[in-house]
């Protein structure tokens, strides 16, 4: 067998190195299907060899505590491929499933989904009113899933598998589904979690896991902010990241969160100010993260500011009175005038906006209706980006006009948000 396998491997290697340009389109697609099946068959053989080695205790004899560690050493592969190969060996313990892969009816990912689905079926189906024998139901489910694998890839087959009893044993499906979901919810809840890494090169990595109910709540909150538009160049992942931040900004503005250290929850940034040059320096958040002067300017547009005078050793010499730059009364006037983000074409409502100073507050700009405009977070960043080139001026009717950069409009014709004004 070893000699035959080596011969086949050599033939496959020669075929892989052969020129492909003479092939017709039909041959290219046909060979792609055949090569995919060949890879699946090869993996089945590897998985069976792993099972045989484990049954003989070879990993332990060679000084390894697990099959995964043995494979990493023997084949010089990374942990993930070794872990997957061990998982394939477990999946292929069902002879019918393994043969289906060899026959090309399913691939290994589909096979794994089918086995997981069968293993998740309740053991007490026979005790359910009107149920047939549990073993018979499992066989029916296995046959149905193997047939469906010809229509659905693994991720869709998994969803179909969640309702497999509706196909093969509808008389017990509802009771079994209720019991399975209850077990699933009890199992999932202790495993939920959410972490944020320390900043690395300006990026903070989020990682976590939610239960189905929690995920539905999060999706419902993020979805309205992720509706695609023709001029939105962000990826779906970037849209979700921005939406999560906007949701948190909105909650911070509601004053409904519990107090934190005697104060409403807030983002605190300390920044040095040079009165001679009238410029802001690099800011530092209360978590110790440094942010650029441009970010400080944007945050200062719609924030409570507490001026603090520091001595040469950093001691506090004088602390001024905190004031809200956009007061409740002023914000209501901006709501009535702008009715949402003022940037042309934006449909964000007032509650998703921040009050932007056209003449930056950090540069001495006043906090009044003739120097402020509502902007969503995305367009607030655009107006604070010197490279973007957008400017704002107020027209004779005291409404903001947006001046586009030359690469957007060579004539730089002033424009307004007509979306909110039509409402």
WORAPE-V609004 format. One record per residue. RES is the residue in one small letter. PHI is phi in degrees with one decimal (none if undefined). D_CENTER is the distance of its C-alpha to the mean C-alpha in whole Angstrom. Layout:
RES:PHI:D_CENTER
RES:PHI:D_CENTER
This chain:
x:none:47
x:-63.5:46
x:-63.6:48
x:-64.6:47
x:-65.0:43
x:-63.6:44
x:-65.6:46
x:-64.1:43
x:-63.6:40
x:-64.6:43
x:-63.6:43
x:-65.7:39
x:-64.5:39
x:-64.6:42
x:-65.5:40
x:-65.8:37
x:-89.4:39
x:-70.4:41
x:-65.5:41
x:-107.1:39
x:-62.5:40
x:-73.1:43
x:-71.5:41
x:-78.0:40
x:-59.4:37
x:-62.3:38
x:-67.4:39
x:-60.8:35
x:-67.7:33
x:-64.1:36
x:-68.4:36
x:-64.7:32
x:-62.0:32
x:-65.4:35
x:-66.4:33
x:-63.3:30
x:-65.4:32
x:-60.8:34
x:-63.9:31
x:-64.0:30
x:-63.1:34
x:-62.3:34
x:-68.5:31
x:-59.8:33
x:-62.3:36
x:-60.9:34
x:-63.4:33
x:-65.3:36
x:-64.9:38
x:-62.5:35
x:-61.1:36
x:-64.4:40
x:-64.1:39
x:-67.9:38
x:-64.6:41
x:-88.6:43
x:75.5:42
x:-61.2:41
x:-55.2:38
x:-68.3:40
x:-60.0:43
x:-88.5:42
x:88.9:41
x:-113.7:37
x:-81.2:35
x:-143.7:33
x:-65.2:33
x:-62.8:29
x:-63.5:31
x:-62.6:34
x:-64.7:32
x:-60.0:31
x:-76.5:34
x:-69.4:36
x:-97.6:34
x:54.4:32
x:-121.2:28
x:-73.2:25
x:-59.0:24
x:-64.0:21
x:-60.3:24
x:-64.7:27
x:-64.0:24
x:-65.1:24
x:-66.7:27
x:-65.3:28
x:-64.8:26
x:-61.3:28
x:-61.4:31
x:-68.7:30
x:-62.0:29
x:-80.7:32
x:-67.3:35
x:-83.8:35
x:-57.5:38
x:-63.6:37
x:-66.9:33
x:-60.0:34
x:-67.4:37
x:-64.0:34
x:-66.8:32
x:-62.9:36
x:-80.3:37
x:82.6:34
x:-78.6:33
x:-139.1:29
x:-100.7:27
x:-67.5:26
x:-66.5:23
x:-62.8:24
x:-59.9:27
x:-63.5:25
x:-64.1:23
x:-62.5:27
x:-63.9:28
x:-60.4:25
x:-64.5:26
x:-65.4:30
x:-66.5:29
x:-82.2:27
x:-65.0:30
x:-60.3:32
x:-80.0:36
x:-105.8:38
x:-60.8:38
x:-64.9:41
x:-89.5:42
x:-78.1:40
x:-56.5:43
x:77.2:43
x:-79.8:41
x:-87.8:43
x:-60.8:43
x:-59.3:39
x:-61.0:40
x:-65.8:41
x:-64.0:37
x:-62.2:35
x:-64.3:37
x:-62.6:37
x:-64.4:33
x:-60.8:33
x:-63.3:35
x:-64.7:33
x:-67.4:30
x:-63.0:32
x:-68.4:33
x:-70.6:29
x:-61.7:28
x:-73.4:30
x:-110.1:28
x:-122.9:24
x:-69.4:22
x:-57.8:21
x:-67.8:17
x:-78.0:20
x:-62.5:22
x:-63.3:20
x:-66.9:20
x:-62.6:24
x:-61.6:25
x:-64.8:24
x:-118.1:26
x:-64.5:29
x:-66.2:32
x:-65.6:32
x:-87.7:33
x:-107.1:35
x:-150.8:36
x:-60.2:36
x:-68.0:38
x:-116.8:36
x:-61.4:33
x:-64.1:32
x:-65.0:34
x:-67.0:32
x:-64.3:29
x:-62.7:29
x:-66.1:30
x:-66.6:27
x:-66.7:25
x:-62.1:27
x:-64.6:27
x:-63.6:23
x:-63.5:22
x:-65.9:25
x:-75.6:23
x:-80.0:19
x:-55.7:20
x:-66.9:21
x:-94.1:18
x:-70.4:16
x:-179.4:15
x:-151.8:13
x:-131.3:14
x:-128.6:13
x:-78.0:15
x:-69.8:18
x:-62.9:18
x:-131.7:19
x:54.4:20
x:80.9:18
x:-118.3:15
x:-114.7:13
x:-88.7:11
x:-97.8:9
x:-148.3:9
x:-179.0:10
x:-145.5:11
x:-124.0:12
x:-74.5:15
x:-60.3:15
x:-64.3:17
x:-62.6:15
x:-63.3:12
x:-64.3:14
x:-65.1:15
x:-63.4:11
x:-62.9:11
x:-63.4:14
x:-75.2:14
x:-84.3:11
x:-57.0:12
x:-60.4:16
x:-93.2:14
x:-117.3:12
x:-69.1:15
x:-69.1:16
x:-134.1:19
x:-58.2:21
x:-93.5:21
x:-88.4:18
x:-93.7:17
x:-74.7:13
x:-75.1:11
x:-55.8:8
x:-64.8:5
x:-66.6:8
x:-61.8:9
x:-66.6:7
x:-63.2:7
x:-65.8:11
x:-65.1:11
x:-60.1:10
x:-65.1:13
x:-64.7:15
x:-60.3:15
x:-67.0:16
x:-61.2:19
x:-61.8:20
x:-63.5:20
x:-63.7:22
x:-85.5:25
x:-80.7:26
x:62.6:28
x:-102.0:27
x:-79.6:25
x:-61.9:27
x:-67.1:29
x:-126.5:28
x:67.3:31
x:84.9:34
x:-124.3:31
x:-62.1:29
x:-56.7:25
x:-159.2:25
x:-91.7:24
x:-106.4:27
x:-132.1:27
x:-100.4:31
x:-148.1:32
x:-83.8:36
x:-124.7:38
x:-96.4:40
x:-66.5:43
x:-73.5:45
x:-86.2:42
x:52.3:41
x:-129.8:37
x:-95.3:34
x:-96.0:33
x:-69.2:30
x:-97.3:28
x:-132.0:27
x:-75.8:25
x:-70.5:26
x:-95.2:24
x:88.1:26
x:-91.2:23
x:-87.4:25
x:-128.6:24
x:-73.2:26
x:-57.4:29
x:-63.4:27
x:-65.5:24
x:-60.9:27
x:-59.6:29
x:-66.5:26
x:-65.3:25
x:-70.8:29
x:-62.5:29
x:-137.6:28
x:-146.9:29
x:-86.2:32
x:-116.2:34
x:-119.0:36
x:-65.7:38
x:-133.6:39
x:-97.2:42
x:-107.6:42
x:-82.1:45
x:-63.5:45
x:-95.0:44
x:87.0:41
x:-76.9:43
x:-79.3:42
x:-94.4:46
x:-158.0:45
x:-118.6:42
x:-78.0:42
x:-83.3:41
x:-68.6:37
x:-139.6:37
x:-90.7:34
x:-65.7:34
x:-109.2:33
x:-69.2:35
x:-57.4:35
x:-64.8:38
x:-64.2:37
x:-64.1:33
x:-64.5:35
x:-64.8:37
x:-65.1:34
x:-59.7:32
x:-68.6:35
x:-77.7:36
x:-90.5:32
x:60.5:31
x:148.8:27
x:-59.9:26
x:-79.0:29
x:-65.3:27
x:-54.8:29
x:87.3:27
x:-81.7:24
x:-109.8:24
x:-68.6:22
x:-74.6:24
x:-57.6:26
x:-67.3:24
x:-99.6:21
x:-115.6:23
x:-122.3:25
x:-89.1:29
x:-99.4:29
x:-86.2:33
x:-62.6:34
x:-92.5:36
x:-48.8:34
x:-59.9:35
x:-64.0:35
x:-97.7:38
x:103.3:40
x:-67.7:39
x:-78.5:40
x:-101.3:38
x:-143.8:39
x:-64.4:38
x:-85.6:40
x:-129.7:37
x:-134.7:34
x:-148.7:32
x:-79.2:28
x:-138.1:25
x:-70.7:21
x:-59.0:19
x:-61.5:19
x:-78.2:22
x:-62.8:23
x:-65.8:22
x:-60.8:24
x:-69.5:27
x:-91.7:27
x:-94.2:26
x:-58.9:30
x:-71.4:29
x:-70.6:27
x:85.3:31
x:-79.7:30
x:-131.2:33
x:-126.3:34
x:-139.8:38
x:-101.3:39
x:-80.0:42
x:-59.0:45
x:-87.0:44
x:66.6:42
x:-108.1:38
x:-74.1:36
x:-107.6:36
x:-103.1:33
x:-100.4:35
x:-74.9:32
x:-71.8:33
x:-59.2:35
x:-73.8:33
x:-91.0:31
x:-142.6:35
x:-56.8:38
x:-89.9:40
x:48.5:38
x:-74.3:38
x:-59.6:37
x:-138.6:35
x:-133.3:33
x:-81.2:31
x:-88.2:33
x:-61.7:30
x:-73.3:31
x:-70.1:34
x:-79.7:35
x:-74.7:34
